[in-house]
Amino acid sequence: MLYSSDSYQRSISRMETVTSIMPVISEQIPEYMWSVVAGRQSFEDGDVYGTIDRVNTTLNSLIASVPQGQYIELSVARRTMETLRDYVSQIETGMTMGRPVVVCEAILEEVRSVAALIQEMLNNYISREIGLVSRAGVALHKAVLVATCLELLLVIFTLFITFRMNRHLCNSIHEPLVQLEHFAGEIATGNLRARAPDTSVTELSALIGQVNTMAMKLETLMEQRRQEQINLQKAELRTLQAQINPHFLYNTLDTILWQAEAGKSSEVILLTKALSDFFRISLSAGEDWVTVSQEFRHLSGYLAIQKKRYRDILDYSINVDSAMNDCVILKLLLQPLVENALYHGIKYKRGGGNITITGCIRDNRMHFEVRDDGRGMTQEQLERVLAAIHADPAGKKTNSPDLKIGFGLCNVDQRIRLYYNQPRGLSITSGAEGTTVCFSVPIRGREELKHD
């Protein structure tokens, strides 16, 4: 329909264009030339050549828009316009050279004859276009008939779909029963998050609602059970964390006693204060979370005590980003790592060694690293330690020296994964000399803990 309508409109537009130039050719140009020959006007008074050029431009445009094979009249008319221009040029030459009026009038008759011939050609073209318009009208009529048939087919198809939908509606009672059966099977396999979709069948809607309620309650009970297991695991880890190595306490008190007997009161005060800070932050009023500054103060107290005991073999440095000081961290994460580095790395190295503890913020997380340059581990030992950390979450003791190393690390790794709900805890690398233990946790503040 659109194609036929467009063809129809193009033909009408071309005929209107031809009709608009016909008076110019048959009347305007001959009349102007008669006025020139009669001496009423001169060539300078009008723009006869411009008029002829505009007519030629219009004819060229029409020839370009007409389908091939249908513009023969327009082509002949366009070439005849050149003849008309020649006669106009002859009249201009004759008037300029002062030829007799009779000669110019004879040429004027030729102008009129050529203009009439061009008009006849354009009339023939219009007749041809009328035929095209008639055929376009017939095509448009056929398109309307086809569209009407398609609409009828669409109506029939719609009725067919409606019939099928009615049959589908009749089966709607069977489908809820199948879905309920499938839902019951999901519950039986342990998928308590499954929910049976509601149905418009009144008799089944209440049953589906009760089954969904039962599944919801079961899911709630299972979640409570899971939370109780998490709390129990936290309590076990908290108990392990609260255990104080008696040898560390005995040795520290002995060191204080030796310093007192030696009359080194300043050393006694320093050690006593370090031990006090160590126990104060270890207990921290029963809270699991402390600020990063408190954690490092606790670590500094521990290292200050150990430095007095192992002054010939132990050096240490603490580098922490001051921007982390007010952030909150799970307490006693660093001290077991430092203790592990001292007792299993530095202590067995000839000439002693150095422990470096760093803390920084990177990628919106807090990163901590404990590095020593003491005795390292072979690849086999490292693999056994990592296996102990990941496969022994309860932290059971073993007689293997390598797995004893992993006991304190296991506690820290489990606490990081449990309290921060992240799949990875500690990352350990080691070589012939030195071991590096690092971990990263999200940045938290006091306000965030209130909402946890």
N, C-alpha and C positions, 0 to 999 in steps of 0.2 A: 504493500500500500504506500509506504514511504517512497519507494523508488518510482512508482507510477505517478504519484503526486508531484514529485520533484521534476520528472520529465515534463509533465504537463505545465508546471510553472515556468520552466526554462523556455518552452516554446512560446508561451504567452509573452514572456519578457522580451524575447527576440522580435516578435511581431510588433510589440509596442515601440521598440527601438527603430525598426525599419519604418514604421508609420511616422515617427517623429522626424526622420530625415527626408522623407519624400517631398513635403512642401518646400523644403530648402532647395532641393534639386530642381523640381518642376516649376516653381514659382519665384522663389526669392532670387536665385542666380539670374534667370532670364530677365526678370523685371529690372534688376539692377543694371544688367548690361544694356538693356533698352534705354534706360535713363542716361547711361554713359554715351551711347551712340547718338541719342537725341540732344546731347549737350546739356542736359539738366544737372548731371553730376560728373565728377572726374574720378579716375581710379584712386586718387588720394583720399576721396571722401569716404570710401568704404574699404572693406577688407575681404574682397572676393576670393583672393588666394587663400587667406586664412580659413574662410568658410569651406572652400574645397578641401583643404587639408583636414579640417575637423570631420567632414563627411567621410574622407578616406580612412581616417583613424577609426571611426565608428564601424565602417565596413570591414576593416582588418580585424577588429575585435569580434565582430559577428562571425567572420570566416573561421577564426580560431575556436569559437565556442560551438559551432554547428558540427554534428557528427559527420565523419568522412563520407563523401559521396552525396551529400545533401546540400552542398554550398556552391553548385555550379553557377546558378543565377547570380549569387553574390560575387563570385570571382569575375564573371563577365562584366557585371555592373562596375566592379572596382577598376577593371582595365578601361572601361568606357569613360570613367571619370577622368582618366589621363587625356583622352580625346577631347573631353569638354574643357580641360585646362588649356589644351593647345589652341582651341578656338578662342577662348578668352584672351590668351596671349596674343593671337593674331589681331583681335580687335584693339587691344592696347597698343600694338605696334602701328596699326593703321591710324589710330587717333593721334599717335605721337608724330607720325610722319606726314599727317595732313592729307591722307587719302580721301577720296570722295565718300560722302555719306552712304551712297548707293552700295559701294563695295563693303562698307562696314555693316550695312543692313543685311546684305547677303550672308555675311559670316554670322550675324545675329540669328538668322533663320536656322543656320546649322546648329547653333547653340541650343535653340529651342527644340530642334529635332533630336539632338543627342540627349537632352534632358528628358524628353518624352520617352525615348528609348530606354533610358535608365529607369524611369518610373515604371515602364512596362515590365522590365526585368524584376524589379522589386515586387511588383504585384504578383508576378509568377511565383516568386519565392514565398510570398505570403500565402498563396494558394497551396503550395507544398507544405508549409508549416501548419495550415489548417488541417491537412490530412494527418500530419503527425499528432496534432492535438486530439483529433478524433480517435486515432489508435490508442493514444495515452488514456483517453477517457474510457475506452473499452477495457484496457488493461486494469485501470483503477476499479472498474466495475467488477471484473473478475477477482481482483484482490479482495474486494469487500465480500464477495461470495465465499471465497476461501476462508477469510477470517470468521465469517458466520459459521461455516462448517466446523472450524477449529473450536469455536466457542461451544457449539453443540457437543463436540467430542469431549471438551473439558467438563461440561455438565454431566455427561454420561460417566466420565471417569470419577467425578466427585461423588455421584450416586453409588458407584461401585465401592469406593473407599469407605463411604458411610456404612454400607452394608457389611463390609469387612470389620469395621470398628464395632458395629453392633455385636457381631459374633465374638469379637475379642472381649467385649464387655460381659458377655455371657460366661466367658471362661474366668472372669476376675475372682470368682469364689474359689476356684481350684488353685490359683496361683498363691494366695496367702497361706494356704495349707502347705504347699511345697516349700515356701520361704520359711515357715515356722519349723518345718522338719529340718531344713538346712541349718537354721539358727541353733536348734537344739544340738545338732551334730557339732557345730563350732564350739559350743559351751563344753560338750563332752571332751573335745580335744584340748581344752584349756584356754581357748580364746574368749576371755570374759569381757573383752571390749566390743564384741559383736552385739548388734542390736537388730531385732526383727523390725522391719518397716511396718508402720501402721496400715490399716486397711479400712475401707469404707463399709465392710461387712460387720454389722453390729454384733453378731454372735461371736465373731472371732476377735474383734477389737479389744474386748475386756481380757481375753485369754492372753493375747500378745502383750498387752500392758503389764499383766502380772508376771509373765516370763521375763520381760525386760527389767522389771523391778528386782526380780530375783537375781538376775545377772549383775545388776548394778550393786546390790548388796554383797554378792560374792566378790566382786572386784574391789569393793571398799575393804572387806575383810582381808583380802590378799595384800592390799596395799598397806594396811595396818601391820600385817604380819611381816612384810618386807621392811617397814620402818623400824619395827621392834628388833629385827635382826641387825639393821644398821646401827641402832642405838646400843645393842649388845656388843657389837664389834668395836664401836667407839669406846665403850666402857672398858673392854679388854685392853685396847691400845692405851687408854688413859692410865690404866693400872700399871702397864709396862713402863709407861712414860714416868710415872711417879716413883718407880723404884730407883733408889739412890745407891750407887756403887759404894759399899761400905769401905772398900780399900781406899777409894779416893778421899772419903771423910777421915779415915784413920791417918792416912799419910799427910793430909792437910793439917790436922791437929798436931801431929808430931812436928811438922815443919814450924808451926806457930810456937810450939813448946821450945824447940831448939833456938829459935830466934829470941824468945824471951830469956832463956838461960844465958844467951850470949849478950844480953843487954841491948839488943837492937829493937828498941821500942817502936821506932818508926816503921820497921819492917813488920812487927807484930800488928800495928794498927792497919797497915796496908793489906796484909793478908786477912785480918779479921773482917775488914770492910768488904774485901772482894768475896769472902765466903758468905757474908751477910747478903750482899747483892745477889750472889748465885742462888741462895735458897729463897730469897724474897721473890725473885722473878720466877723461879721454878714452881713455887706454890701459887703466886699471883691470885690469891683469894679464890682459888678453885676455878678460875676462868681459863678457857682454852685459847683465847686470843689475846695478844699483846701488840703493842706498837713495835715497829721495826727498830726504833731507838732503844726500847726496852730489851728486845731480843739481842741486840748487839752489846748492850751494857751487861747482860747476863753472860754473853760469850766472852766479853773482855774480862769479867771477874774470873771466869773459869781459866782463861789463858794466863792471867796474872798469877794465879795460884800455881798452875803447872810450870810457868816460867821460873818461879822460885825453886821448884823441885828439880827441874831439868835445865837449869840455867846454862850448862855447858853444851847442851845438845839441841836446845830449842830456841828458835827465833820465829817471830810471827809478825804479820802486818794485816791491818784491817782497813779496807777502803770501801766506804759506803756513800752512795749519792745522798746528799742532804735532803733532796726532794722526797726521799722515801721515809723520812723519820716519823711522820705522823700517820703513815699507812699502817694498816693492821695486818698481822700475820699470825698463823698458827704457831703457838709457842713451842720452844725446844725442837726446832727443825735443824738448826745449825750446830748446836753443841755436840750431838751424837756424831755428826760428820767430822768435826774437828777432833773429837776423841778417837774416832777410828783412824784418822790420819796420823795422830800422835802415837798411838799404841801399836799400830800395824805398819807404819811407814817410817816415821822419824826415829823411833826408838831403836830400830834394828839397822839403822844406817851408821856406818863408821863416821865419826866426826859430826854427827848431828845434821840438822837440816832446818828448813824454813817452811812455815805454813802461811799461805796467803788467802785471806777471806775477802771477797768482793761482792758488792751489791749495787745494781743499777736498774734503771727503768729503760726498757726497750720494747717497741711495738705495743705500747700500752699494757705491759706486763712487768712484774718484778722478777729480775733474774739474779740468782745467787750462785756463787761458785766457791768451793773449797779446794785449794790446790796445795799439794805438798811435793817436795823434791826428795822424799825418802825412798825406801825400798818399794819398787813397783811390783806389778804382777805380770806373770806370763799370760799369753792369750788363753791358755787352758784354764788357769786360775781365775781369770776375769770371767770367762764363760760360766764357771761353776758358781761364782758369786752372783752373777746376774740370774742364773737359774734358781739359786736359793731365794733371791728377792722376789721373783715372780711366782715361784712354785711353792713357797712356804709362807703364806700370808699370816699364819698364826704365830710365826716367829719362834718355832720350836728350836730348841738348842740341839746342837750336834757335836760330835767329837772331832769333826773335820776342821782343821785350822782355817781353811778358806771359807767354810760356811759360818764359822764363828765371826769372821770379818763381816759377813752379810747379815748377822743378827741385828746389829744396831741400824744398819742401812735399811733392812727390811721394815723395821718399825717406822722409820721416817717415810719410806716409800708408800707404805700402806696408809699412813695418816694423810699424806698429800692427796692421794687418789680418793680417799674416802671423804675428807672434809671439803675438798675443792671440786669434787665430782668431775675429775678429769681422767682420761685413760692412761696417762703416763705420769710417773712420779720422778724418780731420779734418773740421771744420765751419767754413766761412769765410763771413763777412759783411763787406760793405764799402759805403761811401757816398762822398759828396763829400769828407769828411774822416774819415780813420781807417779802420783795418781790424782786425777781431777774428778770431783763429784759436783754436779750442778743440777739445778732445777729452776723452774719458773712457775709463778702463780699469778692469778689476776690481781690487779690493784683493788684494794678494798679500804673503806673507811669505817669509822665507828657507826655512822648512820646506816650503812648498808647491813651491818650485823644485826641491827635492831629489827630489820624486816625479814631476816632469814629464819 
